[in-house]
Amino acid sequence: MSETTTMAPPQLLAGGEPSLLTRAYYRLKPFIPLRLRWAIRRRHARNRIEATKEVWPIDPTAAVVPEDWKGWPEKKRFAFVVTHDVESAIGVQRVRPLAKLVKSHGLVSTFNFIPEGAYPDPVDARRWLQHTGFEVGVHDLKHDGRLYESRESFRRSAGRINGYLSRWNAVGFRSGFLLRELNWLHDLDASYDSSTFDTDPFEPQPEGSGTIFPFMVEREKGMEGAGYVELPYTLAQDSTLFLLLGEDSIDIWKRKLDWIAEHGGLALINIHPDFIDFSGRHSDGESYPCGRINELFDYLNSQYKGEFWNPLACDLAKWFKNSSQPPGLDSQPCDN
């Protein structure tokens, strides 16, 4: 494991509010055809790969251990957390097959749903997931890239988001497109957020948190109440690997997972059901075969059996916030 040393606060490394250019793009986005949007993103990604090879997929400085780090529960070597952002009606249809796939490998995961997006509230899917031992979280509000347009509009949206957090018995949040202003998120009644990453130069707000460990985002001086836990994703998103970069193997996942395990960090992945082809066909540029998910989980269990902790994201956040009372390693849905 890396030596412990002083580092800049991760929330500062992760940057502030989205740029004016980013905001302008999301205003125009509804008028840009999907294929053209992907083409623009792929061209931009190709230009970024060479320039960022020293910090992606691995940023060596992200392995610095926080000063007060005490290690994972029961001396596990690292943590492995699985999350899913459900972004379309097709994604909702694939929730149960994906949950069953995750469970077949002895794992649990968190499904984040958009409250006012492209599909109605998936009440049955939410209830089934929570009854089955999975977690439900809130993914943005409308997923239109405009959540952070202004401080005042965010306050109004936060009130609606808090309503969904309460009704869904959810404690976790993730912004659409990983846009963020971490200090604004104190308006939410969420125990944790997962809108950051250690390193990902392909996102519209590319500043990383620079760490493979969870961290607290404390309230500003003079504000009442506790802060929230930030859980950065540290394994590349499936959409980035297979749809944006066109990878046809999980070698990048394996390499990064091995590195995180070596340094005792948090391996957190975001897998979208929307892009998984459960029919067994090959990747067509808009989806990829589910066999790649099976391969990742098989690799995890074969290489690191008994060495990792696989909590729900809410359980990890609860443990991190109150490490004197860690949850059991057999995670169950969290109590608010």
NORTA-V53805 format. One record per residue. N is the residue number from 1. SS is DSSP state (a for helix, b for strand, c for the rest). BURIAL is 1 if it has 16 or more other C-alpha atoms within 10 Angstrom, else 0. D_CENTER is the distance of its C-alpha to the mean C-alpha in Angstrom with 1 decimal. Layout:
[[N & SS & BURIAL & D_CENTER] [N & SS & BURIAL & D_CENTER]]
This chain:
[[1 & c & 0 & 23.8] [2 & c & 0 & 23.8] [3 & c & 0 & 26.1] [4 & b & 0 & 25.1] [5 & c & 0 & 25.8] [6 & c & 0 & 25.3] [7 & c & 0 & 22.5] [8 & c & 0 & 21.7] [9 & c & 0 & 19.4] [10 & a & 1 & 15.7] [11 & a & 1 & 15.5] [12 & a & 0 & 18.5] [13 & a & 0 & 17.2] [14 & c & 1 & 14.2] [15 & c & 1 & 16.9] [16 & c & 1 & 18.2] [17 & c & 1 & 18.3] [18 & c & 1 & 18.0] [19 & c & 0 & 21.2] [20 & a & 0 & 24.1] [21 & a & 0 & 23.7] [22 & a & 0 & 20.1] [23 & a & 1 & 21.3] [24 & a & 0 & 24.3] [25 & a & 0 & 22.4] [26 & a & 0 & 20.5] [27 & a & 0 & 23.9] [28 & a & 0 & 25.4] [29 & a & 0 & 22.5] [30 & a & 0 & 24.0] [31 & a & 0 & 27.2] [32 & c & 0 & 25.9] [33 & c & 0 & 26.0] [34 & a & 0 & 22.9] [35 & a & 0 & 24.5] [36 & a & 0 & 25.5] [37 & a & 0 & 22.0] [38 & a & 0 & 20.7] [39 & a & 0 & 23.8] [40 & a & 0 & 23.3] [41 & a & 1 & 19.8] [42 & a & 1 & 21.0] [43 & a & 0 & 24.0] [44 & a & 0 & 22.0] [45 & a & 1 & 19.8] [46 & a & 0 & 22.9] [47 & a & 0 & 24.4] [48 & a & 0 & 21.5] [49 & a & 1 & 21.4] [50 & a & 0 & 24.6] [51 & a & 0 & 24.2] [52 & c & 1 & 20.9] [53 & c & 0 & 21.8] [54 & c & 0 & 22.4] [55 & c & 1 & 18.8] [56 & c & 1 & 16.7] [57 & c & 1 & 15.5] [58 & c & 1 & 16.7] [59 & c & 1 & 17.5] [60 & a & 0 & 20.2] [61 & a & 0 & 20.1] [62 & a & 1 & 16.6] [63 & a & 1 & 18.3] [64 & c & 1 & 20.4] [65 & b & 1 & 20.5] [66 & c & 1 & 20.5] [67 & c & 0 & 24.1] [68 & c & 0 & 23.7] [69 & c & 0 & 21.5] [70 & c & 0 & 23.2] [71 & c & 0 & 21.3] [72 & c & 1 & 19.4] [73 & a & 1 & 21.3] [74 & a & 0 & 24.3] [75 & a & 0 & 24.0] [76 & c & 0 & 21.3] [77 & c & 1 & 20.7] [78 & b & 1 & 16.9] [79 & b & 1 & 13.9] [80 & b & 1 & 11.9] [81 & b & 1 & 9.0] [82 & b & 1 & 8.1] [83 & b & 1 & 6.0] [84 & b & 1 & 7.5] [85 & b & 1 & 8.0] [86 & b & 1 & 11.8] [87 & c & 1 & 13.4] [88 & c & 1 & 17.0] [89 & a & 0 & 19.9] [90 & a & 0 & 19.8] [91 & a & 1 & 16.2] [92 & a & 1 & 17.7] [93 & a & 0 & 20.5] [94 & c & 1 & 18.4] [95 & a & 1 & 16.5] [96 & a & 0 & 19.3] [97 & a & 0 & 19.9] [98 & a & 1 & 16.3] [99 & a & 1 & 16.4] [100 & a & 0 & 19.8] [101 & a & 1 & 18.8] [102 & a & 1 & 16.1] [103 & a & 0 & 18.9] [104 & a & 0 & 21.5] [105 & c & 0 & 20.0] [106 & c & 0 & 20.1] [107 & c & 1 & 16.4] [108 & c & 1 & 14.5] [109 & c & 1 & 11.1] [110 & b & 1 & 9.5] [111 & b & 1 & 10.2] [112 & b & 1 & 9.4] [113 & b & 1 & 12.6] [114 & c & 1 & 14.1] [115 & c & 1 & 17.2] [116 & c & 1 & 19.5] [117 & c & 1 & 18.4] [118 & c & 0 & 19.8] [119 & c & 1 & 20.6] [120 & c & 0 & 22.3] [121 & c & 0 & 20.8] [122 & c & 0 & 20.3] [123 & a & 0 & 22.1] [124 & a & 0 & 23.2] [125 & a & 1 & 19.9] [126 & a & 1 & 18.3] [127 & a & 0 & 21.4] [128 & a & 0 & 21.5] [129 & a & 1 & 18.0] [130 & a & 1 & 18.8] [131 & a & 0 & 22.2] [132 & a & 0 & 21.1] [133 & c & 1 & 18.9] [134 & c & 1 & 15.4] [135 & b & 1 & 13.3] [136 & b & 1 & 13.0] [137 & b & 1 & 10.9] [138 & b & 1 & 11.7] [139 & b & 1 & 10.0] [140 & c & 1 & 12.2] [141 & c & 1 & 15.9] [142 & c & 1 & 17.4] [143 & c & 1 & 14.7] [144 & c & 1 & 17.6] [145 & c & 1 & 16.4] [146 & c & 1 & 19.0] [147 & c & 1 & 17.3] [148 & c & 1 & 18.3] [149 & c & 1 & 21.7] [150 & c & 0 & 23.6] [151 & a & 0 & 23.5] [152 & a & 0 & 25.7] [153 & a & 0 & 23.9] [154 & a & 1 & 20.6] [155 & a & 1 & 22.7] [156 & a & 0 & 24.0] [157 & a & 1 & 20.7] [158 & a & 1 & 19.4] [159 & a & 0 & 22.4] [160 & a & 0 & 21.5] [161 & a & 1 & 17.8] [162 & a & 1 & 19.3] [163 & a & 0 & 21.6] [164 & a & 1 & 18.9] [165 & a & 1 & 17.2] [166 & a & 0 & 20.7] [167 & a & 0 & 21.8] [168 & c & 1 & 18.9] [169 & c & 1 & 19.0] [170 & c & 1 & 15.4] [171 & c & 1 & 14.2] [172 & b & 1 & 10.5] [173 & b & 1 & 9.3] [174 & b & 1 & 6.9] [175 & c & 1 & 9.3] [176 & a & 1 & 10.4] [177 & a & 0 & 10.5] [178 & a & 1 & 8.4] [179 & c & 1 & 11.9] [180 & c & 1 & 12.6] [181 & c & 1 & 15.6] [182 & c & 1 & 14.6] [183 & c & 0 & 18.1] [184 & a & 1 & 18.3] [185 & a & 1 & 15.5] [186 & a & 1 & 18.2] [187 & a & 0 & 19.7] [188 & c & 1 & 17.3] [189 & c & 1 & 18.2] [190 & c & 1 & 14.8] [191 & c & 1 & 14.6] [192 & b & 1 & 11.1] [193 & b & 1 & 8.6] [194 & c & 1 & 5.0] [195 & c & 1 & 6.2] [196 & c & 1 & 7.3] [197 & b & 1 & 7.6] [198 & c & 1 & 10.8] [199 & c & 1 & 12.3] [200 & c & 1 & 11.8] [201 & c & 1 & 15.2] [202 & c & 1 & 14.6] [203 & c & 1 & 12.6] [204 & c & 1 & 15.1] [205 & c & 1 & 14.4] [206 & c & 1 & 14.3] [207 & c & 1 & 14.9] [208 & c & 1 & 12.7] [209 & c & 1 & 12.8] [210 & c & 1 & 14.8] [211 & c & 1 & 13.9] [212 & c & 1 & 12.4] [213 & c & 1 & 13.1] [214 & c & 1 & 11.9] [215 & b & 1 & 14.1] [216 & b & 1 & 15.9] [217 & b & 1 & 16.2] [218 & c & 1 & 19.8] [219 & c & 1 & 21.8] [220 & c & 0 & 24.3] [221 & c & 0 & 27.7] [222 & c & 0 & 29.8] [223 & c & 0 & 26.9] [224 & c & 0 & 27.2] [225 & c & 0 & 24.6] [226 & c & 0 & 22.0] [227 & c & 1 & 18.8] [228 & b & 1 & 15.3] [229 & b & 1 & 12.9] [230 & b & 1 & 10.0] [231 & c & 1 & 7.4] [232 & c & 1 & 6.4] [233 & b & 1 & 4.7] [234 & c & 1 & 8.2] [235 & c & 1 & 9.1] [236 & c & 1 & 9.6] [237 & c & 1 & 8.1] [238 & a & 1 & 11.0] [239 & a & 1 & 12.3] [240 & a & 1 & 12.7] [241 & a & 1 & 14.6] [242 & a & 1 & 16.7] [243 & a & 1 & 17.3] [244 & a & 1 & 17.1] [245 & c & 1 & 18.6] [246 & c & 0 & 20.5] [247 & c & 0 & 20.0] [248 & c & 0 & 21.9] [249 & c & 0 & 20.9] [250 & c & 0 & 18.0] [251 & a & 0 & 19.8] [252 & a & 1 & 17.1] [253 & a & 1 & 14.7] [254 & a & 1 & 17.7] [255 & a & 0 & 18.7] [256 & a & 1 & 15.5] [257 & a & 1 & 15.3] [258 & a & 1 & 18.9] [259 & a & 1 & 18.5] [260 & a & 1 & 15.9] [261 & a & 1 & 18.2] [262 & a & 0 & 21.1] [263 & a & 1 & 19.8] [264 & c & 1 & 18.5] [265 & c & 1 & 15.0] [266 & b & 1 & 11.5] [267 & b & 1 & 10.3] [268 & b & 1 & 6.7] [269 & b & 1 & 6.1] [270 & b & 1 & 4.9] [271 & c & 1 & 8.5] [272 & c & 1 & 10.3] [273 & a & 1 & 13.6] [274 & a & 1 & 15.2] [275 & a & 1 & 15.7] [276 & b & 1 & 16.9] [277 & b & 1 & 20.7] [278 & c & 0 & 22.1] [279 & c & 0 & 25.6] [280 & c & 0 & 25.7] [281 & c & 0 & 26.4] [282 & c & 0 & 25.4] [283 & c & 1 & 22.7] [284 & c & 0 & 24.3] [285 & c & 0 & 22.1] [286 & c & 0 & 20.4] [287 & c & 1 & 19.2] [288 & b & 1 & 19.2] [289 & b & 1 & 20.7] [290 & c & 1 & 19.1] [291 & a & 1 & 21.0] [292 & a & 1 & 18.4] [293 & a & 1 & 16.0] [294 & a & 0 & 19.1] [295 & a & 0 & 19.9] [296 & a & 1 & 16.7] [297 & a & 1 & 17.1] [298 & a & 0 & 20.9] [299 & a & 0 & 20.5] [300 & a & 1 & 18.3] [301 & a & 0 & 21.0] [302 & a & 0 & 23.9] [303 & a & 0 & 23.2] [304 & a & 0 & 21.7] [305 & c & 0 & 23.2] [306 & c & 0 & 23.7] [307 & c & 1 & 21.9] [308 & b & 1 & 18.3] [309 & b & 1 & 16.9] [310 & c & 1 & 14.7] [311 & c & 1 & 14.0] [312 & c & 1 & 12.1] [313 & a & 1 & 9.4] [314 & a & 1 & 12.3] [315 & a & 1 & 14.8] [316 & a & 1 & 13.2] [317 & a & 1 & 13.1] [318 & a & 1 & 16.6] [319 & a & 1 & 17.9] [320 & a & 1 & 16.7] [321 & a & 1 & 18.4] [322 & c & 0 & 21.4] [323 & a & 0 & 21.8] [324 & a & 0 & 25.4] [325 & a & 0 & 24.4] [326 & c & 1 & 21.7] [327 & c & 1 & 20.9] [328 & c & 0 & 22.4] [329 & c & 1 & 20.6] [330 & c & 0 & 21.1] [331 & c & 1 & 18.4] [332 & c & 1 & 19.4] [333 & c & 1 & 17.9] [334 & c & 1 & 17.8] [335 & c & 0 & 20.7] [336 & c & 0 & 20.2]]
